[in-house]
Structure formats: structure tokens, C-alpha cells
Amino acid sequence: MSHERLFNFSAGPAVLPMPVLEQIQRDMLCLPGVGASILEISHRSKTFMQMLAQAEADLRELLALPNHYRVLFLQGGASLQFSMLAMNFLRDQTSAAYVRCGSWAKKAISEAKKEGLVHIAWNGESEGFSRMPQASELDIPSNSAYVHITSNETIEGVALTQDLDTGDVPVFCDASSDFLSRPLDINKYALIYAGAQKNIGPAGCTVVILREDLLERIPAGLPSMLDYRTHADNGSLYNTPPAFAIYGIGLVAQWLKAQGGLKAIHAHNQTKANLLYHAIDNSTGFYRGHAQAGSRSIMNVTFRLPSEELEAAFVKAAAAEGLVELKGHRSVGGIRASIYNAFPLAGVEALAQFMQTFQAQHA
């Protein structure tokens, strides 16, 4: 069996930085000076407590987080957050505004409706979820408990290109697939959450960043594990946390700092994405991008070919060249190249060249 690494375009769990994987490999059997694996040490140990504190400190540095924001390391993925944030902030409130911008936004809306009234601030379904809304298009009632948006829709390949400004209505954001991929104005967000496995670490941990004053709005009587106050009051250690995933997130955060931070990684991500969008735009229609130009994701590049048969052939031929996990999501089909922070430029260059070759053979 070959141990050669391929160019993995998976939407998640996704590629991790090679230095991080090498560090994990070195530490897996025995953490230096500890005598045990990260998989074995107590979450109450001094070693893990230091890891947890360092991971939070590095995230704070990368995002320039003010002191009045809390950082929580939770479990259950973004899917649990769909319910949890609504339980904490929509119950007993008038309504919350949701931007229906793609498949994950639809799931968030479905869960929120179980907790209270949902107002659709904008709906992109009539356009096939091919773009994000302009701020002027959003219909957000002033008495909304919050407005929720998914900043990057992995399935459709559309993304916000600038932070929302919604006045006094708090912005809640599912940033699972573009978290730490670009600088952002944290002061425009009241709550951001991200499942780690797409862009910031191994599967199993969800990072939640929330403004401290929100904790005062949470109703009494919620189940302990579904109450943000529980985790804030206990420093993410109310129960056994996802220790290995937190360790991995910490390593990725250190790697990002070594790359020059979020401004530098955003420029690198833009370079990678531009290569693929250039290949699409210059294919004279052989490749058709799904996202409209102003809403193109730099994390998930989605496109179609002239037929489903050609798309199947494209995926098969690409895999033979070491370019794997390019099949689009089962709900929409097509091709999807996920090129998160850690995805190497060489892999994007290889895919762009393959696209030209495949077109020449099948156009």
C-alpha cells in the first residue's frame, strides 16, 4: 500500500499543515517531558491546561480579540450550534433574522424554528444560492434578537467578502469553513462559531467566540451542557473537552502565526483561488463557475462541466493524477475544490494545469 500523500481537495475533514502533522507524529506516542500521549493525559493536568491556555492566547492574537470576548472550545460541531445559539438567545424573544444564503444556512434556520420565530432577512434560493446579499438587500427588523449568517457556504461555494454592519442588531456567524482565513473586524460580530475540521484543526472541536454581555441574556433553566454560561464559567472544562482536537487547533494557530498571521494567509488564499477562477473564466464556457463574481469563495471553488458524464470522467481522471476528493456535494453535483489555509499552492497549480489538459482532450 502506497503512503504517498495526494492533493486532497476534501471539504472536511480537510488538509492540515504538514508541519502540524509532523509535530503530531512526533508527539503522538509521548509528549516531550510528559511520559504519555496527548490522547492519554488528563484534561485537568498542568500540561493540558497550558495547551488550552496557549491555544486561546494564540487565537486571541490572530483575531485581535478584545478582553470582552470569550473563547470557548465545545463539541457537537456547527450543527449543535444551530440549536444551542437559538436556545440561548431566541427563546422568549420576538424573533431572529436569518440570511438564507445556502445549504448550511437552511439547516441553521430549520433548527432555530424549533426554538422561536425566524424572520428571513434575505433568501438566495431563487438565484440558486449563487451569491451573497448586499447590505442594502437585508431586511432586518430592529427588534430582532440577532441576525445569523453563514460566511462561507461550502456546498455552493459562495462567501461574504466583507463584514456585515447591522447597526444595533447583534451578528451571529457560522464561520466553520472560512474561520482564520482572512482578517475580520471582530467588533462587528457578537458571536462566531466554527467547527474545526474544515480550516483550523482535527474534527471534534467547535470554537465559539462570543461577546461577554451576551451571557446576561441567556434564559434560566437550559440544560447545563447547552448553556453558554456553563462553559464560560468553567473555562471550557465543565466536562472532558476534545483534548486532541484542541491540541491540534493550538498547533494550527501557531503555524498561522508563523505564516505572518491572517493578512498573509488571506493573500496566499486569494492567490490560490485566483488560479482556479482564472482557469474557469478562460475556458470559453467549458467550465462554468457556480458563484457569481462578487461572492466567490476562496475556500471552496465550485464549477460544472458540459455534462454529468464529463464531470464523472473529470473526477476519475483527476484522481489518477493524484488530485482527489473533487466530486461536488451530493445535493448539487458538479466539481468542488476545497483549498483551505493549509492546502498547498502546488496542488492548486496542478489542478489548474489538469483542467486545461482535460478541456483540450474533451472540448
PAGUSE-283289 format. One record per residue (C-alpha): x negated, y, z; chain; residue number from 1. Coordinates in pm, whole numbers. Layout:
% PAGUSE-283289
x:X, y:Y, z:Z, mol:A, seq:NUM
...
% end
This chain:
% PAGUSE-283289
x:0, y:0, z:0, mol:A, seq:1
x:-134, y:342, z:-100, mol:A, seq:2
x:-200, y:603, z:170, mol:A, seq:3
x:-244, y:884, z:-82, mol:A, seq:4
x:-39, y:1191, z:4, mol:A, seq:5
x:210, y:1306, z:-259, mol:A, seq:6
x:352, y:1652, z:-318, mol:A, seq:7
x:664, y:1626, z:-103, mol:A, seq:8
x:940, y:1869, z:-202, mol:A, seq:9
x:1183, y:1738, z:63, mol:A, seq:10
x:1432, y:1985, z:206, mol:A, seq:11
x:1378, y:1842, z:553, mol:A, seq:12
x:1223, y:1687, z:742, mol:A, seq:13
x:968, y:1869, z:536, mol:A, seq:14
x:597, y:1902, z:478, mol:A, seq:15
x:380, y:2009, z:772, mol:A, seq:16
x:45, y:2191, z:751, mol:A, seq:17
x:-243, y:1948, z:701, mol:A, seq:18
x:-445, y:2093, z:993, mol:A, seq:19
x:-142, y:2035, z:1217, mol:A, seq:20
x:-108, y:1675, z:1104, mol:A, seq:21
x:-479, y:1619, z:1162, mol:A, seq:22
x:-453, y:1767, z:1512, mol:A, seq:23
x:-155, y:1542, z:1589, mol:A, seq:24
x:-351, y:1243, z:1461, mol:A, seq:25
x:-645, y:1326, z:1687, mol:A, seq:26
x:-424, y:1379, z:1992, mol:A, seq:27
x:-171, y:1101, z:1940, mol:A, seq:28
x:-341, y:830, z:2141, mol:A, seq:29
x:-480, y:1056, z:2407, mol:A, seq:30
x:-462, y:1431, z:2465, mol:A, seq:31
x:-809, y:1567, z:2548, mol:A, seq:32
x:-867, y:1563, z:2920, mol:A, seq:33
x:-524, y:1417, z:2996, mol:A, seq:34
x:-565, y:1042, z:2952, mol:A, seq:35
x:-227, y:993, z:2785, mol:A, seq:36
x:-45, y:1068, z:2460, mol:A, seq:37
x:184, y:1366, z:2412, mol:A, seq:38
x:455, y:1102, z:2378, mol:A, seq:39
x:388, y:981, z:2732, mol:A, seq:40
x:325, y:1281, z:2956, mol:A, seq:41
x:583, y:1422, z:3194, mol:A, seq:42
x:769, y:1733, z:3085, mol:A, seq:43
x:704, y:1861, z:3438, mol:A, seq:44
x:328, y:1813, z:3409, mol:A, seq:45
x:91, y:2108, z:3409, mol:A, seq:46
x:-27, y:2007, z:3059, mol:A, seq:47
x:319, y:2021, z:2905, mol:A, seq:48
x:421, y:2334, z:3092, mol:A, seq:49
x:117, y:2506, z:2943, mol:A, seq:50
x:212, y:2380, z:2595, mol:A, seq:51
x:566, y:2511, z:2635, mol:A, seq:52
x:447, y:2850, z:2758, mol:A, seq:53
x:191, y:2880, z:2478, mol:A, seq:54
x:445, y:2786, z:2209, mol:A, seq:55
x:680, y:3056, z:2336, mol:A, seq:56
x:400, y:3312, z:2359, mol:A, seq:57
x:290, y:3243, z:2002, mol:A, seq:58
x:646, y:3268, z:1870, mol:A, seq:59
x:686, y:3596, z:2053, mol:A, seq:60
x:366, y:3727, z:1898, mol:A, seq:61
x:459, y:3619, z:1546, mol:A, seq:62
x:805, y:3778, z:1569, mol:A, seq:63
x:701, y:4076, z:1785, mol:A, seq:64
x:978, y:3982, z:2029, mol:A, seq:65
x:1067, y:4244, z:2290, mol:A, seq:66
x:1095, y:4129, z:2653, mol:A, seq:67
x:1475, y:4139, z:2648, mol:A, seq:68
x:1493, y:3843, z:2410, mol:A, seq:69
x:1490, y:3489, z:2548, mol:A, seq:70
x:1335, y:3191, z:2366, mol:A, seq:71
x:1500, y:2852, z:2421, mol:A, seq:72
x:1389, y:2510, z:2299, mol:A, seq:73
x:1704, y:2298, z:2265, mol:A, seq:74
x:1822, y:1978, z:2100, mol:A, seq:75
x:2105, y:1885, z:1864, mol:A, seq:76
x:1988, y:2075, z:1557, mol:A, seq:77
x:2163, y:2368, z:1394, mol:A, seq:78
x:2475, y:2152, z:1374, mol:A, seq:79
x:2517, y:2164, z:1752, mol:A, seq:80
x:2458, y:2538, z:1748, mol:A, seq:81
x:2758, y:2576, z:1516, mol:A, seq:82
x:2973, y:2463, z:1810, mol:A, seq:83
x:2764, y:2588, z:2101, mol:A, seq:84
x:2745, y:2952, z:1999, mol:A, seq:85
x:3119, y:2961, z:1933, mol:A, seq:86
x:3189, y:2802, z:2273, mol:A, seq:87
x:2972, y:3065, z:2442, mol:A, seq:88
x:3073, y:3376, z:2251, mol:A, seq:89
x:3401, y:3317, z:2063, mol:A, seq:90
x:3620, y:3164, z:2333, mol:A, seq:91
x:3857, y:3420, z:2487, mol:A, seq:92
x:3754, y:3675, z:2223, mol:A, seq:93
x:3965, y:3832, z:1947, mol:A, seq:94
x:3776, y:3676, z:1656, mol:A, seq:95
x:3433, y:3637, z:1499, mol:A, seq:96
x:3333, y:3731, z:1144, mol:A, seq:97
x:3161, y:3469, z:929, mol:A, seq:98
x:2986, y:3512, z:594, mol:A, seq:99
x:3082, y:3213, z:377, mol:A, seq:100
x:2768, y:3201, z:166, mol:A, seq:101
x:2711, y:2829, z:111, mol:A, seq:102
x:2740, y:2474, z:234, mol:A, seq:103
x:2589, y:2528, z:579, mol:A, seq:104
x:2796, y:2839, z:638, mol:A, seq:105
x:3106, y:2635, z:560, mol:A, seq:106
x:3008, y:2382, z:826, mol:A, seq:107
x:2948, y:2658, z:1080, mol:A, seq:108
x:3291, y:2806, z:1006, mol:A, seq:109
x:3461, y:2469, z:1044, mol:A, seq:110
x:3316, y:2423, z:1392, mol:A, seq:111
x:3383, y:2781, z:1501, mol:A, seq:112
x:3751, y:2747, z:1415, mol:A, seq:113
x:3779, y:2483, z:1686, mol:A, seq:114
x:3691, y:2748, z:1946, mol:A, seq:115
x:3875, y:3059, z:1825, mol:A, seq:116
x:3984, y:3277, z:1537, mol:A, seq:117
x:3747, y:3319, z:1244, mol:A, seq:118
x:3759, y:3609, z:1001, mol:A, seq:119
x:3585, y:3552, z:667, mol:A, seq:120
x:3376, y:3863, z:611, mol:A, seq:121
x:3281, y:3758, z:258, mol:A, seq:122
x:3332, y:3446, z:50, mol:A, seq:123
x:3094, y:3347, z:-228, mol:A, seq:124
x:3276, y:3032, z:-334, mol:A, seq:125
x:3439, y:3186, z:-642, mol:A, seq:126
x:3087, y:3251, z:-778, mol:A, seq:127
x:2967, y:2902, z:-692, mol:A, seq:128
x:2767, y:3033, z:-395, mol:A, seq:129
x:2514, y:3176, z:-635, mol:A, seq:130
x:2433, y:3492, z:-441, mol:A, seq:131
x:2438, y:3666, z:-105, mol:A, seq:132
x:2664, y:3964, z:-42, mol:A, seq:133
x:2564, y:4326, z:-45, mol:A, seq:134
x:2615, y:4500, z:288, mol:A, seq:135
x:2888, y:4713, z:129, mol:A, seq:136
x:3086, y:4398, z:46, mol:A, seq:137
x:3113, y:4275, z:403, mol:A, seq:138
x:3448, y:4312, z:576, mol:A, seq:139
x:3364, y:4303, z:947, mol:A, seq:140
x:3635, y:4413, z:1192, mol:A, seq:141
x:3488, y:4643, z:1456, mol:A, seq:142
x:3627, y:4426, z:1737, mol:A, seq:143
x:3451, y:4110, z:1616, mol:A, seq:144
x:3270, y:3917, z:1888, mol:A, seq:145
x:2986, y:3870, z:1639, mol:A, seq:146
x:2912, y:3825, z:1271, mol:A, seq:147
x:2748, y:3500, z:1163, mol:A, seq:148
x:2537, y:3444, z:853, mol:A, seq:149
x:2311, y:3171, z:717, mol:A, seq:150
x:1997, y:3347, z:597, mol:A, seq:151
x:1889, y:3071, z:358, mol:A, seq:152
x:2122, y:2811, z:209, mol:A, seq:153
x:1907, y:2509, z:129, mol:A, seq:154
x:2162, y:2334, z:-92, mol:A, seq:155
x:2243, y:2622, z:-325, mol:A, seq:156
x:1905, y:2796, z:-300, mol:A, seq:157
x:2033, y:3144, z:-209, mol:A, seq:158
x:1885, y:3366, z:60, mol:A, seq:159
x:1906, y:3703, z:227, mol:A, seq:160
x:1631, y:3930, z:107, mol:A, seq:161
x:1677, y:4194, z:376, mol:A, seq:162
x:1809, y:4204, z:731, mol:A, seq:163
x:2174, y:4286, z:787, mol:A, seq:164
x:2282, y:4606, z:959, mol:A, seq:165
x:2633, y:4563, z:1102, mol:A, seq:166
x:2644, y:4851, z:1345, mol:A, seq:167
x:2768, y:4757, z:1691, mol:A, seq:168
x:2876, y:4404, z:1596, mol:A, seq:169
x:2605, y:4154, z:1703, mol:A, seq:170
x:2447, y:3950, z:1423, mol:A, seq:171
x:2409, y:3573, z:1478, mol:A, seq:172
x:2192, y:3398, z:1221, mol:A, seq:173
x:2130, y:3038, z:1123, mol:A, seq:174
x:1770, y:3068, z:1004, mol:A, seq:175
x:1692, y:2697, z:1002, mol:A, seq:176
x:1533, y:2687, z:658, mol:A, seq:177
x:1351, y:3020, z:645, mol:A, seq:178
x:1254, y:3084, z:1007, mol:A, seq:179
x:899, y:3224, z:1030, mol:A, seq:180
x:876, y:3252, z:651, mol:A, seq:181
x:886, y:3632, z:649, mol:A, seq:182
x:874, y:3929, z:883, mol:A, seq:183
x:1210, y:4044, z:1014, mol:A, seq:184
x:1347, y:4328, z:1222, mol:A, seq:185
x:1438, y:4132, z:1531, mol:A, seq:186
x:1629, y:4427, z:1676, mol:A, seq:187
x:1898, y:4374, z:1411, mol:A, seq:188
x:1972, y:4026, z:1546, mol:A, seq:189
x:2141, y:3928, z:1869, mol:A, seq:190
x:2091, y:3553, z:1823, mol:A, seq:191
x:1882, y:3348, z:1580, mol:A, seq:192
x:1864, y:2970, z:1574, mol:A, seq:193
x:1662, y:2726, z:1367, mol:A, seq:194
x:1626, y:2351, z:1351, mol:A, seq:195
x:1253, y:2288, z:1347, mol:A, seq:196
x:1234, y:2018, z:1081, mol:A, seq:197
x:1261, y:2238, z:775, mol:A, seq:198
x:994, y:2500, z:829, mol:A, seq:199
x:841, y:2505, z:1177, mol:A, seq:200
x:774, y:2157, z:1306, mol:A, seq:201
x:888, y:1797, z:1353, mol:A, seq:202
x:1254, y:1708, z:1382, mol:A, seq:203
x:1415, y:1705, z:1726, mol:A, seq:204
x:1397, y:2063, z:1849, mol:A, seq:205
x:1606, y:2371, z:1782, mol:A, seq:206
x:1463, y:2713, z:1861, mol:A, seq:207
x:1719, y:2966, z:1982, mol:A, seq:208
x:1627, y:3331, z:2028, mol:A, seq:209
x:1893, y:3544, z:2192, mol:A, seq:210
x:1924, y:3890, z:2337, mol:A, seq:211
x:1936, y:3871, z:2713, mol:A, seq:212
x:2253, y:4078, z:2756, mol:A, seq:213
x:2449, y:3810, z:2569, mol:A, seq:214
x:2414, y:3580, z:2868, mol:A, seq:215
x:2650, y:3806, z:3063, mol:A, seq:216
x:2929, y:3748, z:2809, mol:A, seq:217
x:2945, y:3370, z:2845, mol:A, seq:218
x:3271, y:3244, z:2999, mol:A, seq:219
x:3270, y:3028, z:3310, mol:A, seq:220
x:3343, y:2659, z:3301, mol:A, seq:221
x:3141, y:2545, z:3000, mol:A, seq:222
x:2970, y:2205, z:3014, mol:A, seq:223
x:2623, y:2262, z:3159, mol:A, seq:224
x:2431, y:2142, z:2855, mol:A, seq:225
x:2638, y:2363, z:2623, mol:A, seq:226
x:2592, y:2682, z:2827, mol:A, seq:227
x:2300, y:2900, z:2717, mol:A, seq:228
x:2262, y:3024, z:3075, mol:A, seq:229
x:2171, y:2674, z:3188, mol:A, seq:230
x:1873, y:2659, z:2956, mol:A, seq:231
x:1772, y:3022, z:3007, mol:A, seq:232
x:1779, y:2986, z:3387, mol:A, seq:233
x:1573, y:2666, z:3371, mol:A, seq:234
x:1315, y:2769, z:3112, mol:A, seq:235
x:1436, y:2505, z:2860, mol:A, seq:236
x:1364, y:2236, z:3123, mol:A, seq:237
x:1712, y:2163, z:3260, mol:A, seq:238
x:1680, y:1814, z:3113, mol:A, seq:239
x:1394, y:1634, z:2941, mol:A, seq:240
x:1311, y:1852, z:2640, mol:A, seq:241
x:1195, y:1726, z:2298, mol:A, seq:242
x:833, y:1734, z:2412, mol:A, seq:243
x:668, y:1607, z:2094, mol:A, seq:244
x:864, y:1848, z:1872, mol:A, seq:245
x:777, y:2143, z:2097, mol:A, seq:246
x:412, y:2040, z:2085, mol:A, seq:247
x:438, y:2035, z:1703, mol:A, seq:248
x:607, y:2375, z:1689, mol:A, seq:249
x:326, y:2514, z:1901, mol:A, seq:250
x:67, y:2381, z:1659, mol:A, seq:251
x:254, y:2526, z:1360, mol:A, seq:252
x:279, y:2865, z:1533, mol:A, seq:253
x:-98, y:2864, z:1590, mol:A, seq:254
x:-150, y:2768, z:1224, mol:A, seq:255
x:70, y:3059, z:1114, mol:A, seq:256
x:-132, y:3300, z:1325, mol:A, seq:257
x:-449, y:3167, z:1164, mol:A, seq:258
x:-298, y:3236, z:818, mol:A, seq:259
x:-254, y:3602, z:910, mol:A, seq:260
x:98, y:3597, z:1052, mol:A, seq:261
x:436, y:3635, z:889, mol:A, seq:262
x:342, y:3913, z:646, mol:A, seq:263
x:65, y:3699, z:499, mol:A, seq:264
x:269, y:3380, z:483, mol:A, seq:265
x:556, y:3568, z:316, mol:A, seq:266
x:323, y:3691, z:41, mol:A, seq:267
x:198, y:3335, z:-8, mol:A, seq:268
x:554, y:3202, z:-19, mol:A, seq:269
x:651, y:3464, z:-275, mol:A, seq:270
x:358, y:3368, z:-496, mol:A, seq:271
x:464, y:3003, z:-490, mol:A, seq:272
x:828, y:3079, z:-564, mol:A, seq:273
x:740, y:3318, z:-846, mol:A, seq:274
x:559, y:3039, z:-1028, mol:A, seq:275
x:872, y:2823, z:-1039, mol:A, seq:276
x:1113, y:3105, z:-1118, mol:A, seq:277
x:881, y:3213, z:-1400, mol:A, seq:278
x:893, y:2859, z:-1540, mol:A, seq:279
x:1273, y:2865, z:-1522, mol:A, seq:280
x:1316, y:3212, z:-1671, mol:A, seq:281
x:1079, y:3143, z:-1959, mol:A, seq:282
x:1227, y:2808, z:-2059, mol:A, seq:283
x:1474, y:2966, z:-2307, mol:A, seq:284
x:1765, y:2807, z:-2122, mol:A, seq:285
x:1630, y:2454, z:-2086, mol:A, seq:286
x:1610, y:2513, z:-1711, mol:A, seq:287
x:1895, y:2713, z:-1554, mol:A, seq:288
x:1846, y:2857, z:-1208, mol:A, seq:289
x:2147, y:2842, z:-978, mol:A, seq:290
x:2080, y:3152, z:-766, mol:A, seq:291
x:2128, y:3499, z:-907, mol:A, seq:292
x:1809, y:3703, z:-930, mol:A, seq:293
x:1871, y:3923, z:-626, mol:A, seq:294
x:1944, y:3628, z:-397, mol:A, seq:295
x:1682, y:3373, z:-495, mol:A, seq:296
x:1544, y:3166, z:-209, mol:A, seq:297
x:1167, y:3141, z:-182, mol:A, seq:298
x:1211, y:2826, z:28, mol:A, seq:299
x:1443, y:2618, z:-191, mol:A, seq:300
x:1430, y:2663, z:-568, mol:A, seq:301
x:1738, y:2507, z:-732, mol:A, seq:302
x:1797, y:2459, z:-1104, mol:A, seq:303
x:1973, y:2246, z:-1364, mol:A, seq:304
x:1876, y:2084, z:-1692, mol:A, seq:305
x:2095, y:2046, z:-2003, mol:A, seq:306
x:2243, y:1716, z:-1880, mol:A, seq:307
x:2259, y:1493, z:-1574, mol:A, seq:308
x:2078, y:1226, z:-1773, mol:A, seq:309
x:1786, y:1461, z:-1830, mol:A, seq:310
x:1790, y:1556, z:-1462, mol:A, seq:311
x:1760, y:1190, z:-1364, mol:A, seq:312
x:1477, y:1145, z:-1613, mol:A, seq:313
x:1306, y:1459, z:-1476, mol:A, seq:314
x:1316, y:1329, z:-1119, mol:A, seq:315
x:1184, y:988, z:-1224, mol:A, seq:316
x:904, y:1125, z:-1440, mol:A, seq:317
x:804, y:1379, z:-1175, mol:A, seq:318
x:779, y:1106, z:-911, mol:A, seq:319
x:545, y:913, z:-1140, mol:A, seq:320
x:320, y:1220, z:-1133, mol:A, seq:321
x:325, y:1238, z:-753, mol:A, seq:322
x:596, y:1508, z:-733, mol:A, seq:323
x:863, y:1358, z:-508, mol:A, seq:324
x:1197, y:1447, z:-341, mol:A, seq:325
x:1310, y:1676, z:-623, mol:A, seq:326
x:1665, y:1546, z:-659, mol:A, seq:327
x:1924, y:1810, z:-570, mol:A, seq:328
x:2163, y:1766, z:-281, mol:A, seq:329
x:2426, y:1500, z:-349, mol:A, seq:330
x:2705, y:1761, z:-321, mol:A, seq:331
x:2577, y:1978, z:-608, mol:A, seq:332
x:2330, y:1770, z:-809, mol:A, seq:333
x:2057, y:1924, z:-1019, mol:A, seq:334
x:1699, y:1974, z:-906, mol:A, seq:335
x:1577, y:2124, z:-579, mol:A, seq:336
x:1215, y:2206, z:-499, mol:A, seq:337
x:1169, y:2292, z:-132, mol:A, seq:338
x:845, y:2484, z:-88, mol:A, seq:339
x:836, y:2582, z:277, mol:A, seq:340
x:548, y:2759, z:453, mol:A, seq:341
x:323, y:2454, z:461, mol:A, seq:342
x:382, y:2341, z:104, mol:A, seq:343
x:53, y:2375, z:-85, mol:A, seq:344
x:13, y:2608, z:-380, mol:A, seq:345
x:-147, y:2325, z:-576, mol:A, seq:346
x:179, y:2129, z:-559, mol:A, seq:347
x:380, y:2422, z:-695, mol:A, seq:348
x:129, y:2470, z:-976, mol:A, seq:349
x:156, y:2101, z:-1058, mol:A, seq:350
x:535, y:2119, z:-1073, mol:A, seq:351
x:533, y:2431, z:-1292, mol:A, seq:352
x:297, y:2257, z:-1535, mol:A, seq:353
x:511, y:1942, z:-1530, mol:A, seq:354
x:821, y:2149, z:-1611, mol:A, seq:355
x:652, y:2285, z:-1922, mol:A, seq:356
x:540, y:1940, z:-2029, mol:A, seq:357
x:880, y:1783, z:-1969, mol:A, seq:358
x:1053, y:2059, z:-2165, mol:A, seq:359
x:816, y:2016, z:-2458, mol:A, seq:360
x:898, y:1644, z:-2465, mol:A, seq:361
x:1277, y:1674, z:-2430, mol:A, seq:362
x:1390, y:2012, z:-2559, mol:A, seq:363
% end
